[in-house]
């Protein structure tokens, strides 16, 4: 009787298991890269919103009032919310202005500046 050469069922199943693990790892890496790219895009758009609010405070001819406010901002079709907090400093001629940007309820970015009396 002549013996045929080939792979056994166990060998084929082991090879398929190795391929499945490699494909799963590749899929997870691709998903992580996609999430990172989306996060980077969100941070860039949020930075534009925060900088707009801080520049608005700096260009105003009067000192901003101490307190909190919230404004909407739309960039590239995405809606963000900017929480602006104005706080006093030890020097009464300056105020600290914080702009924190939210996408929904999730914080994306926070920027701060100091506004002086003109």
C-alpha positions as CSV (number, residue, x, y, z in Angstrom):
1,X,0.0,0.0,0.0
2,X,1.4,3.4,-1.0
3,X,1.3,6.1,1.6
4,X,0.1,9.6,0.3
5,X,1.8,12.7,1.6
6,X,-0.2,15.7,2.9
7,X,-1.2,17.5,6.0
8,X,-3.2,16.0,8.8
9,X,-6.3,17.6,10.1
10,X,-4.5,18.7,13.3
11,X,-1.8,20.5,11.3
12,X,-4.4,22.3,9.2
13,X,-6.3,23.4,12.3
14,X,-3.1,24.7,14.0
15,X,-2.2,26.7,10.9
16,X,-5.7,28.2,10.8
17,X,-5.5,29.1,14.5
18,X,-2.2,30.9,13.9
19,X,-3.6,32.8,10.9
20,X,-6.7,33.8,13.0
21,X,-4.6,35.1,15.8
22,X,-2.4,37.1,13.4
23,X,-5.5,38.6,11.7
24,X,-7.1,39.5,15.0
25,X,-3.9,41.3,16.1
26,X,-3.8,43.2,12.8
27,X,-7.5,44.2,13.1
28,X,-6.9,45.5,16.7
29,X,-3.9,47.5,15.5
30,X,-5.9,49.0,12.6
31,X,-8.8,49.9,15.0
32,X,-6.3,51.6,17.4
33,X,-4.9,53.6,14.5
34,X,-8.4,54.7,13.4
35,X,-9.3,55.8,16.9
36,X,-6.1,57.7,17.3
37,X,-6.6,59.5,14.0
38,X,-10.2,60.5,15.0
39,X,-9.0,61.7,18.4
40,X,-6.3,63.8,16.7
41,X,-8.9,65.3,14.4
42,X,-11.2,66.1,17.4
43,X,-8.3,67.7,19.3
44,X,-7.4,69.9,16.4
45,X,-11.0,71.1,15.9
46,X,-11.4,71.6,19.6
47,X,-8.2,73.7,19.7
48,X,-9.6,76.0,17.1
49,X,-12.8,76.5,19.2
50,X,-10.8,77.1,22.4
51,X,-8.4,79.5,20.8
52,X,-11.4,81.5,19.2
53,X,-12.9,82.0,22.7
54,X,-9.6,83.0,24.3
55,X,-8.7,85.4,21.5
56,X,-12.2,86.9,21.8
57,X,-11.5,87.6,25.5
58,X,-8.1,89.1,24.7
59,X,-9.4,91.3,21.9
60,X,-12.2,92.7,24.0
61,X,-11.6,96.3,25.2
62,X,-12.7,95.5,28.7
63,X,-11.7,93.0,31.3
64,X,-13.9,89.8,31.2
65,X,-16.3,89.4,34.2
66,X,-15.5,86.7,36.7
67,X,-17.7,83.7,36.2
68,X,-18.6,80.8,34.0
69,X,-20.2,80.6,30.6
70,X,-20.8,78.1,27.9
71,X,-20.9,78.6,24.2
72,X,-21.4,76.4,21.2
73,X,-18.9,76.0,18.4
74,X,-19.2,74.1,15.1
75,X,-16.0,73.1,13.2
76,X,-15.9,70.9,10.2
77,X,-19.5,69.8,10.8
78,X,-18.9,68.7,14.4
79,X,-20.6,70.4,17.3
80,X,-18.5,71.3,20.3
81,X,-19.4,73.0,23.5
82,X,-16.8,75.4,25.0
83,X,-17.0,76.1,28.8
84,X,-15.3,79.4,29.5
85,X,-14.2,80.1,33.1
86,X,-12.9,83.5,34.2
87,X,-11.1,83.6,37.5
88,X,-9.4,86.4,39.4
89,X,-5.7,86.4,40.0
90,X,-3.7,87.9,42.9
91,X,-3.0,90.9,40.7
92,X,-6.3,92.7,40.1
93,X,-5.1,93.9,36.7
94,X,-5.2,90.4,35.3
95,X,-7.7,87.6,35.0
96,X,-7.2,83.9,34.2
97,X,-9.4,82.6,31.4
98,X,-9.8,78.8,30.9
99,X,-11.6,77.4,27.9
100,X,-12.5,73.7,28.1
101,X,-14.0,72.1,25.0
102,X,-16.4,69.2,25.2
103,X,-17.7,66.8,22.5
104,X,-21.1,65.8,24.0
105,X,-20.2,65.2,27.7
106,X,-16.6,64.1,27.0
107,X,-13.9,66.7,27.6
108,X,-11.6,67.0,24.6
109,X,-9.2,69.9,25.4
110,X,-8.4,72.7,27.9
111,X,-6.5,75.9,27.1
112,X,-5.8,78.8,29.4
113,X,-4.6,82.4,29.1
114,X,-4.2,85.5,31.2
115,X,-6.0,88.7,30.2
116,X,-4.7,92.0,31.3
117,X,-6.3,95.4,31.8
118,X,-5.8,97.7,28.7
